[in-house]
Amino acid sequence: MALEIEYDGDQAATISTEHTLATITGADTRVLVVDLSPMVAGDSVTLRIKTAVRAGGTERVAYTAIFAGATAVPIAFSPPVPMPTGGTVTLQQTAGTGRTYPWAVYAFG
């Protein structure tokens, strides 16, 4: 298995808006990686990965994590998530001042 960056970018967050980072097609196992170093005290960010159980199924949250304030370990990695039908990865800043977050989705190919 070769690890590759499948999608990447920078997301300028608007408070309370769930921003779609990538709409993923195709089957693979993926990891969402976000650089949270822009966060300071009072900021809060929620990361989500959504996928369906099978083709034609309803997309639902498979992973969610909430981060608050400045962190000593600023790179957030999701666990590997099998996505047999693709899915969606999102970032939502829920508190603080809107920041810009570098992110990537890694695929195991």
N, CA, C and O atoms as a GROMACS GRO file, in nm:
protein
  436
    1MET      N    1   0.083  -0.118   0.000
    1MET     CA    2   0.000   0.000   0.000
    1MET      C    3   0.088   0.124   0.000
    1MET      O    4   0.179   0.137   0.081
    2ALA      N    5   0.059   0.214  -0.092
    2ALA     CA    6   0.131   0.340  -0.099
    2ALA      C    7   0.045   0.450  -0.037
    2ALA      O    8  -0.074   0.462  -0.068
    3LEU      N    9   0.105   0.529   0.050
    3LEU     CA   10   0.035   0.641   0.111
    3LEU      C   11   0.045   0.760   0.017
    3LEU      O   12   0.153   0.791  -0.033
    4GLU      N   13  -0.068   0.828  -0.007
    4GLU     CA   14  -0.066   0.945  -0.095
    4GLU      C   15  -0.157   1.053  -0.039
    4GLU      O   16  -0.253   1.025   0.032
    5ILE      N   17  -0.125   1.178  -0.072
    5ILE     CA   18  -0.214   1.289  -0.040
    5ILE      C   19  -0.317   1.294  -0.153
    5ILE      O   20  -0.283   1.325  -0.267
    6GLU      N   21  -0.441   1.264  -0.119
    6GLU     CA   22  -0.547   1.257  -0.219
    6GLU      C   23  -0.614   1.393  -0.240
    6GLU      O   24  -0.648   1.429  -0.353
    7TYR      N   25  -0.632   1.467  -0.132
    7TYR     CA   26  -0.693   1.600  -0.136
    7TYR      C   27  -0.616   1.686  -0.035
    7TYR      O   28  -0.566   1.635   0.065
    8ASP      N   29  -0.608   1.817  -0.061
    8ASP     CA   30  -0.548   1.908   0.038
    8ASP      C   31  -0.589   2.051   0.009
    8ASP      O   32  -0.640   2.082  -0.098
    9GLY      N   33  -0.565   2.137   0.107
    9GLY     CA   34  -0.599   2.278   0.089
    9GLY      C   35  -0.585   2.355   0.219
    9GLY      O   36  -0.530   2.306   0.317
   10ASP      N   37  -0.637   2.476   0.217
   10ASP     CA   38  -0.643   2.564   0.333
   10ASP      C   39  -0.788   2.607   0.348
   10ASP      O   40  -0.850   2.650   0.251
   11GLN      N   41  -0.842   2.595   0.468
   11GLN     CA   42  -0.981   2.634   0.491
   11GLN      C   43  -0.988   2.753   0.584
   11GLN      O   44  -0.946   2.745   0.700
   12ALA      N   45  -1.040   2.865   0.534
   12ALA     CA   46  -1.069   2.981   0.618
   12ALA      C   47  -1.204   2.955   0.684
   12ALA      O   48  -1.306   2.946   0.616
   13ALA      N   49  -1.204   2.943   0.814
   13ALA     CA   50  -1.326   2.905   0.887
   13ALA      C   51  -1.414   3.025   0.918
   13ALA      O   52  -1.365   3.130   0.959
   14THR      N   53  -1.543   3.006   0.898
   14THR     CA   54  -1.645   3.100   0.943
   14THR      C   55  -1.712   3.034   1.063
   14THR      O   56  -1.756   2.919   1.054
   15ILE      N   57  -1.720   3.106   1.173
   15ILE     CA   58  -1.773   3.048   1.297
   15ILE      C   59  -1.913   2.988   1.273
   15ILE      O   60  -1.999   3.052   1.212
   16SER      N   61  -1.933   2.866   1.320
   16SER     CA   62  -2.058   2.789   1.317
   16SER      C   63  -2.091   2.730   1.179
   16SER      O   64  -2.194   2.664   1.166
   17THR      N   65  -2.008   2.752   1.078
   17THR     CA   66  -2.032   2.694   0.946
   17THR      C   67  -1.955   2.564   0.933
   17THR      O   68  -1.834   2.560   0.959
   18GLU      N   69  -2.024   2.456   0.894
   18GLU     CA   70  -1.955   2.330   0.868
   18GLU      C   71  -1.903   2.334   0.724
   18GLU      O   72  -1.981   2.324   0.629
   19HIS      N   73  -1.773   2.349   0.710
   19HIS     CA   74  -1.710   2.362   0.579
   19HIS      C   75  -1.676   2.223   0.524
   19HIS      O   76  -1.611   2.144   0.593
   20THR      N   77  -1.717   2.194   0.403
   20THR     CA   78  -1.679   2.070   0.338
   20THR      C   79  -1.538   2.088   0.283
   20THR      O   80  -1.514   2.172   0.196
   21LEU      N   81  -1.445   2.007   0.334
   21LEU     CA   82  -1.307   2.012   0.286
   21LEU      C   83  -1.291   1.934   0.156
   21LEU      O   84  -1.223   1.978   0.064
   22ALA      N   85  -1.354   1.816   0.150
   22ALA     CA   86  -1.346   1.734   0.030
   22ALA      C   87  -1.468   1.644   0.021
   22ALA      O   88  -1.517   1.592   0.122
   23THR      N   89  -1.517   1.628  -0.101
   23THR     CA   90  -1.618   1.528  -0.131
   23THR      C   91  -1.544   1.417  -0.203
   23THR      O   92  -1.494   1.434  -0.314
   24ILE      N   93  -1.537   1.303  -0.138
   24ILE     CA   94  -1.448   1.194  -0.180
   24ILE      C   95  -1.527   1.091  -0.260
   24ILE      O   96  -1.638   1.053  -0.223
   25THR      N   97  -1.467   1.046  -0.370
   25THR     CA   98  -1.527   0.940  -0.450
   25THR      C   99  -1.433   0.820  -0.450
   25THR      O  100  -1.312   0.834  -0.436
   26GLY      N  101  -1.490   0.705  -0.465
   26GLY     CA  102  -1.409   0.584  -0.473
   26GLY      C  103  -1.381   0.522  -0.337
   26GLY      O  104  -1.383   0.590  -0.234
   27ALA      N  105  -1.356   0.394  -0.340
   27ALA     CA  106  -1.330   0.317  -0.219
   27ALA      C  107  -1.183   0.325  -0.180
   27ALA      O  108  -1.095   0.310  -0.265
   28ASP      N  109  -1.156   0.348  -0.053
   28ASP     CA  110  -1.020   0.348   0.002
   28ASP      C  111  -1.031   0.370   0.152
   28ASP      O  112  -1.138   0.401   0.204
   29THR      N  113  -0.921   0.354   0.222
   29THR     CA  114  -0.911   0.389   0.364
   29THR      C  115  -0.840   0.522   0.370
   29THR      O  116  -0.736   0.542   0.307
   30ARG      N  117  -0.895   0.614   0.448
   30ARG     CA  118  -0.843   0.751   0.448
   30ARG      C  119  -0.820   0.802   0.589
   30ARG      O  120  -0.879   0.755   0.686
   31VAL      N  121  -0.731   0.902   0.598
   31VAL     CA  122  -0.700   0.972   0.723
   31VAL      C  123  -0.712   1.121   0.696
   31VAL      O  124  -0.655   1.172   0.599
   32LEU      N  125  -0.786   1.191   0.781
   32LEU     CA  126  -0.795   1.337   0.775
   32LEU      C  127  -0.686   1.394   0.864
   32LEU      O  128  -0.670   1.352   0.979
   33VAL      N  129  -0.609   1.489   0.810
   33VAL     CA  130  -0.500   1.552   0.885
   33VAL      C  131  -0.522   1.703   0.879
   33VAL      O  132  -0.538   1.759   0.771
   34VAL      N  133  -0.524   1.769   0.996
   34VAL     CA  134  -0.546   1.912   1.002
   34VAL      C  135  -0.441   1.975   1.092
   34VAL      O  136  -0.413   1.926   1.201
   35ASP      N  137  -0.383   2.085   1.046
   35ASP     CA  138  -0.287   2.163   1.126
   35ASP      C  139  -0.367   2.262   1.210
   35ASP      O  140  -0.422   2.359   1.157
   36LEU      N  141  -0.373   2.238   1.340
   36LEU     CA  142  -0.450   2.322   1.432
   36LEU      C  143  -0.366   2.430   1.498
   36LEU      O  144  -0.411   2.494   1.593
   37SER      N  145  -0.244   2.452   1.450
   37SER     CA  146  -0.156   2.551   1.513
   37SER      C  147  -0.212   2.694   1.512
   37SER      O  148  -0.171   2.773   1.597
   38PRO      N  149  -0.304   2.731   1.420
   38PRO     CA  150  -0.361   2.866   1.429
   38PRO      C  151  -0.449   2.888   1.552
   38PRO      O  152  -0.478   3.003   1.586
   39MET      N  153  -0.494   2.782   1.619
   39MET     CA  154  -0.587   2.796   1.731
   39MET      C  155  -0.522   2.862   1.852
   39MET      O  156  -0.404   2.841   1.882
   40VAL      N  157  -0.603   2.943   1.923
   40VAL     CA  158  -0.561   3.006   2.048
   40VAL      C  159  -0.671   2.981   2.152
   40VAL      O  160  -0.776   2.925   2.119
   41ALA      N  161  -0.646   3.022   2.275
   41ALA     CA  162  -0.745   3.007   2.381
   41ALA      C  163  -0.878   3.067   2.335
   41ALA      O  164  -0.881   3.178   2.281
   42GLY      N  165  -0.986   2.995   2.357
   42GLY     CA  166  -1.119   3.041   2.319
   42GLY      C  167  -1.167   2.986   2.185
   42GLY      O  168  -1.286   2.995   2.154
   43ASP      N  169  -1.076   2.929   2.106
   43ASP     CA  170  -1.114   2.868   1.978
   43ASP      C  171  -1.158   2.723   2.001
   43ASP      O  172  -1.108   2.656   2.091
   44SER      N  173  -1.251   2.676   1.918
   44SER     CA  174  -1.294   2.537   1.922
   44SER      C  175  -1.324   2.492   1.779
   44SER      O  176  -1.387   2.564   1.702
   45VAL      N  177  -1.277   2.371   1.744
   45VAL     CA  178  -1.293   2.317   1.609
   45VAL      C  179  -1.343   2.173   1.618
   45VAL      O  180  -1.297   2.096   1.701
   46THR      N  181  -1.439   2.139   1.531
   46THR     CA  182  -1.489   2.002   1.519
   46THR      C  183  -1.453   1.949   1.382
   46THR      O  184  -1.480   2.014   1.280
   47LEU      N  185  -1.391   1.831   1.378
   47LEU     CA  186  -1.358   1.762   1.253
   47LEU      C  187  -1.450   1.643   1.238
   47LEU      O  188  -1.480   1.574   1.336
   48ARG      N  189  -1.496   1.616   1.114
   48ARG     CA  190  -1.584   1.502   1.089
   48ARG      C  191  -1.546   1.431   0.960
   48ARG      O  192  -1.501   1.493   0.863
   49ILE      N  193  -1.564   1.299   0.961
   49ILE     CA  194  -1.556   1.218   0.840
   49ILE      C  195  -1.690   1.147   0.829
   49ILE      O  196  -1.736   1.085   0.926
   50LYS      N  197  -1.752   1.155   0.711
   50LYS     CA  198  -1.883   1.093   0.689
   50LYS      C  199  -1.871   0.994   0.573
   50LYS      O  200  -1.802   1.021   0.474
   51THR      N  201  -1.939   0.881   0.585
   51THR     CA  202  -1.941   0.782   0.479
   51THR      C  203  -2.068   0.699   0.492
   51THR      O  204  -2.139   0.707   0.592
   52ALA      N  205  -2.096   0.620   0.390
   52ALA     CA  206  -2.211   0.530   0.393
   52ALA      C  207  -2.161   0.387   0.414
   52ALA      O  208  -2.047   0.355   0.382
   53VAL      N  209  -2.246   0.304   0.469
   53VAL     CA  210  -2.212   0.165   0.495
   53VAL      C  211  -2.200   0.086   0.364
   53VAL      O  212  -2.118  -0.005   0.353
   54ARG      N  213  -2.284   0.121   0.267
   54ARG     CA  214  -2.282   0.051   0.138
   54ARG      C  215  -2.329   0.147   0.028
   54ARG      O  216  -2.384   0.254   0.057
   55ALA      N  217  -2.308   0.109  -0.095
   55ALA     CA  218  -2.350   0.190  -0.210
   55ALA      C  219  -2.499   0.220  -0.200
   55ALA      O  220  -2.579   0.130  -0.174
   56GLY      N  221  -2.536   0.344  -0.222
   56GLY     CA  222  -2.676   0.384  -0.216
   56GLY      C  223  -2.725   0.412  -0.076
   56GLY      O  224  -2.840   0.454  -0.058
   57GLY      N  225  -2.641   0.388   0.025
   57GLY     CA  226  -2.679   0.412   0.163
   57GLY      C  227  -2.670   0.561   0.200
   57GLY      O  228  -2.619   0.642   0.123
   58THR      N  229  -2.719   0.592   0.316
   58THR     CA  230  -2.716   0.730   0.366
   58THR      C  231  -2.581   0.758   0.430
   58THR      O  232  -2.532   0.681   0.512
   59GLU      N  233  -2.521   0.870   0.392
   59GLU     CA  234  -2.393   0.911   0.451
   59GLU      C  235  -2.415   0.954   0.595
   59GLU      O  236  -2.505   1.034   0.624
   60ARG      N  237  -2.332   0.901   0.686
   60ARG     CA  238  -2.344   0.933   0.829
   60ARG      C  239  -2.204   0.957   0.886
   60ARG      O  240  -2.104   0.922   0.824
   61VAL      N  241  -2.199   1.017   1.004
   61VAL     CA  242  -2.070   1.046   1.067
   61VAL      C  243  -2.004   0.916   1.112
   61VAL      O  244  -2.063   0.838   1.186
   62ALA      N  245  -1.881   0.895   1.067
   62ALA     CA  246  -1.802   0.778   1.107
   62ALA      C  247  -1.694   0.817   1.206
   62ALA      O  248  -1.645   0.732   1.281
   63TYR      N  249  -1.656   0.945   1.208
   63TYR     CA  250  -1.553   0.995   1.299
   63TYR      C  251  -1.584   1.140   1.329
   63TYR      O  252  -1.621   1.216   1.240
   64THR      N  253  -1.569   1.177   1.455
   64THR     CA  254  -1.579   1.318   1.495
   64THR      C  255  -1.482   1.344   1.609
   64THR      O  256  -1.461   1.258   1.695
   65ALA      N  257  -1.424   1.461   1.610
   65ALA     CA  258  -1.334   1.501   1.718
   65ALA      C  259  -1.346   1.651   1.739
   65ALA      O  260  -1.360   1.727   1.644
   66ILE      N  261  -1.340   1.692   1.865
   66ILE     CA  262  -1.348   1.833   1.902
   66ILE      C  263  -1.216   1.874   1.965
   66ILE      O  264  -1.164   1.805   2.052
   67PHE      N  265  -1.163   1.988   1.920
   67PHE     CA  266  -1.038   2.042   1.972
   67PHE      C  267  -1.064   2.182   2.022
   67PHE      O  268  -1.137   2.259   1.959
   68ALA      N  269  -1.005   2.217   2.138
   68ALA     CA  270  -1.028   2.348   2.197
   68ALA      C  271  -0.897   2.412   2.240
   68ALA      O  272  -0.809   2.346   2.295
   69GLY      N  273  -0.885   2.542   2.213
   69GLY     CA  274  -0.768   2.618   2.255
   69GLY      C  275  -0.640   2.580   2.184
   69GLY      O  276  -0.640   2.496   2.094
   70ALA      N  277  -0.533   2.644   2.226
   70ALA     CA  278  -0.401   2.612   2.171
   70ALA      C  279  -0.362   2.473   2.220
   70ALA      O  280  -0.394   2.434   2.332
   71THR      N  281  -0.292   2.399   2.136
   71THR     CA  282  -0.254   2.262   2.172
   71THR      C  283  -0.104   2.243   2.158
   71THR      O  284  -0.041   2.300   2.069
   72ALA      N  285  -0.047   2.160   2.245
   72ALA     CA  286   0.096   2.132   2.240
   72ALA      C  287   0.131   2.042   2.121
   72ALA      O  288   0.244   2.042   2.074
   73VAL      N  289   0.032   1.966   2.073
   73VAL     CA  290   0.050   1.879   1.956
   73VAL      C  291  -0.047   1.930   1.849
   73VAL      O  292  -0.163   1.889   1.848
   74PRO      N  293  -0.001   2.019   1.759
   74PRO     CA  294  -0.094   2.089   1.670
   74PRO      C  295  -0.142   2.012   1.547
   74PRO      O  296  -0.236   2.057   1.482
   75ILE      N  297  -0.082   1.899   1.514
   75ILE     CA  298  -0.127   1.823   1.398
   75ILE      C  299  -0.226   1.717   1.445
   75ILE      O  300  -0.191   1.629   1.523
   76ALA      N  301  -0.351   1.725   1.395
   76ALA     CA  302  -0.455   1.631   1.432
   76ALA      C  303  -0.470   1.527   1.322
   76ALA      O  304  -0.491   1.562   1.206
   77PHE      N  305  -0.460   1.399   1.359
   77PHE     CA  306  -0.480   1.287   1.267
   77PHE      C  307  -0.606   1.212   1.309
   77PHE      O  308  -0.622   1.179   1.426
   78SER      N  309  -0.695   1.185   1.214
   78SER     CA  310  -0.807   1.095   1.244
   78SER      C  311  -0.751   0.954   1.240
   78SER      O  312  -0.643   0.931   1.186
   79PRO      N  313  -0.824   0.859   1.297
   79PRO     CA  314  -0.786   0.719   1.275
   79PRO      C  315  -0.814   0.685   1.128
   79PRO      O  316  -0.890   0.756   1.063
   80PRO      N  317  -0.755   0.578   1.076
   80PRO     CA  318  -0.789   0.536   0.940
   80PRO      C  319  -0.937   0.496   0.933
   80PRO      O  320  -0.985   0.418   1.015
   81VAL      N  321  -1.007   0.552   0.836
   81VAL     CA  322  -1.150   0.525   0.821
   81VAL      C  323  -1.174   0.457   0.686
   81VAL      O  324  -1.148   0.517   0.582
   82PRO      N  325  -1.224   0.332   0.685
   82PRO     CA  326  -1.260   0.268   0.559
   82PRO      C  327  -1.378   0.342   0.497
   82PRO      O  328  -1.478   0.368   0.564
   83MET      N  329  -1.366   0.376   0.369
   83MET     CA  330  -1.472   0.449   0.300
   83MET      C  331  -1.506   0.372   0.171
   83MET      O  332  -1.457   0.407   0.064
   84PRO      N  333  -1.589   0.269   0.182
   84PRO     CA  334  -1.616   0.184   0.067
   84PRO      C  335  -1.691   0.254  -0.046
   84PRO      O  336  -1.689   0.208  -0.161
   85THR      N  337  -1.758   0.366  -0.014
   85THR     CA  338  -1.836   0.438  -0.116
   85THR      C  339  -1.796   0.584  -0.124
   85THR      O  340  -1.872   0.666  -0.176
   86GLY      N  341  -1.678   0.620  -0.073
   86GLY     CA  342  -1.640   0.760  -0.066
   86GLY      C  343  -1.705   0.826   0.054
   86GLY      O  344  -1.746   0.758   0.148
   87GLY      N  345  -1.714   0.959   0.051
   87GLY     CA  346  -1.776   1.030   0.163
   87GLY      C  347  -1.738   1.176   0.162
   87GLY      O  348  -1.705   1.234   0.059
   88THR      N  349  -1.745   1.235   0.281
   88THR     CA  350  -1.721   1.378   0.296
   88THR      C  351  -1.637   1.402   0.421
   88THR      O  352  -1.656   1.334   0.522
   89VAL      N  353  -1.543   1.497   0.414
   89VAL     CA  354  -1.470   1.540   0.534
   89VAL      C  355  -1.499   1.688   0.556
   89VAL      O  356  -1.502   1.766   0.462
   90THR      N  357  -1.522   1.725   0.684
   90THR     CA  358  -1.560   1.861   0.714
   90THR      C  359  -1.481   1.917   0.832
   90THR      O  360  -1.424   1.843   0.912
   91LEU      N  361  -1.481   2.050   0.840
   91LEU     CA  362  -1.422   2.124   0.951
   91LEU      C  363  -1.523   2.230   0.990
   91LEU      O  364  -1.578   2.300   0.905
   92GLN      N  365  -1.548   2.242   1.121
   92GLN     CA  366  -1.639   2.344   1.172
   92GLN      C  367  -1.575   2.412   1.292
   92GLN      O  368  -1.550   2.347   1.393
   93GLN      N  369  -1.549   2.542   1.281
   93GLN     CA  370  -1.502   2.616   1.398
   93GLN      C  371  -1.624   2.670   1.469
   93GLN      O  372  -1.703   2.744   1.411
   94THR      N  373  -1.640   2.632   1.596
   94THR     CA  374  -1.761   2.664   1.670
   94THR      C  375  -1.745   2.779   1.768
   94THR      O  376  -1.845   2.830   1.819
   95ALA      N  377  -1.622   2.822   1.794
   95ALA     CA  378  -1.600   2.931   1.889
   95ALA      C  379  -1.469   3.001   1.857
   95ALA      O  380  -1.381   2.945   1.792
   96GLY      N  381  -1.458   3.125   1.905
   96GLY     CA  382  -1.335   3.201   1.888
   96GLY      C  383  -1.339   3.290   1.765
   96GLY      O  384  -1.447   3.330   1.720
   97THR      N  385  -1.223   3.320   1.714
   97THR     CA  386  -1.207   3.401   1.593
   97THR      C  387  -1.177   3.308   1.477
   97THR      O  388  -1.093   3.219   1.490
   98GLY      N  389  -1.244   3.328   1.364
   98GLY     CA  390  -1.222   3.242   1.248
   98GLY      C  391  -1.075   3.238   1.208
   98GLY      O  392  -1.010   3.342   1.197
   99ARG      N  393  -1.023   3.120   1.187
   99ARG     CA  394  -0.882   3.099   1.151
   99ARG      C  395  -0.876   3.023   1.018
   99ARG      O  396  -0.977   2.971   0.970
  100THR      N  397  -0.756   3.017   0.961
  100THR     CA  398  -0.733   2.939   0.839
  100THR      C  399  -0.652   2.815   0.876
  100THR      O  400  -0.548   2.825   0.941
  101TYR      N  401  -0.702   2.698   0.833
  101TYR     CA  402  -0.643   2.570   0.870
  101TYR      C  403  -0.592   2.494   0.747
  101TYR      O  404  -0.671   2.463   0.658
  102PRO      N  405  -0.463   2.462   0.742
  102PRO     CA  406  -0.414   2.372   0.638
  102PRO      C  407  -0.463   2.230   0.668
  102PRO      O  408  -0.466   2.190   0.785
  103TRP      N  409  -0.500   2.155   0.565
  103TRP     CA  410  -0.552   2.020   0.585
  103TRP      C  411  -0.516   1.932   0.467
  103TRP      O  412  -0.478   1.980   0.360
  104ALA      N  413  -0.529   1.801   0.488
  104ALA     CA  414  -0.507   1.702   0.381
  104ALA      C  415  -0.586   1.577   0.414
  104ALA      O  416  -0.616   1.548   0.530
  105VAL      N  417  -0.618   1.502   0.309
  105VAL     CA  418  -0.676   1.369   0.324
  105VAL      C  419  -0.576   1.273   0.264
  105VAL      O  420  -0.542   1.284   0.146
  106TYR      N  421  -0.527   1.179   0.345
  106TYR     CA  422  -0.434   1.078   0.298
  106TYR      C  423  -0.512   0.952   0.261
  106TYR      O  424  -0.605   0.913   0.331
  107ALA      N  425  -0.473   0.890   0.152
  107ALA     CA  426  -0.533   0.763   0.110
  107ALA      C  427  -0.424   0.658   0.107
  107ALA      O  428  -0.308   0.688   0.081
  108PHE      N  429  -0.463   0.535   0.135
  108PHE     CA  430  -0.365   0.426   0.143
  108PHE      C  431  -0.346   0.353   0.011
  108PHE      O  432  -0.260   0.265   0.000
  109GLY      N  433  -0.427   0.389  -0.091
  109GLY     CA  434  -0.411   0.333  -0.225
  109GLY      C  435  -0.406   0.187  -0.226
  109GLY      O  436  -0.393   0.126  -0.333
   0.00000   0.00000   0.00000
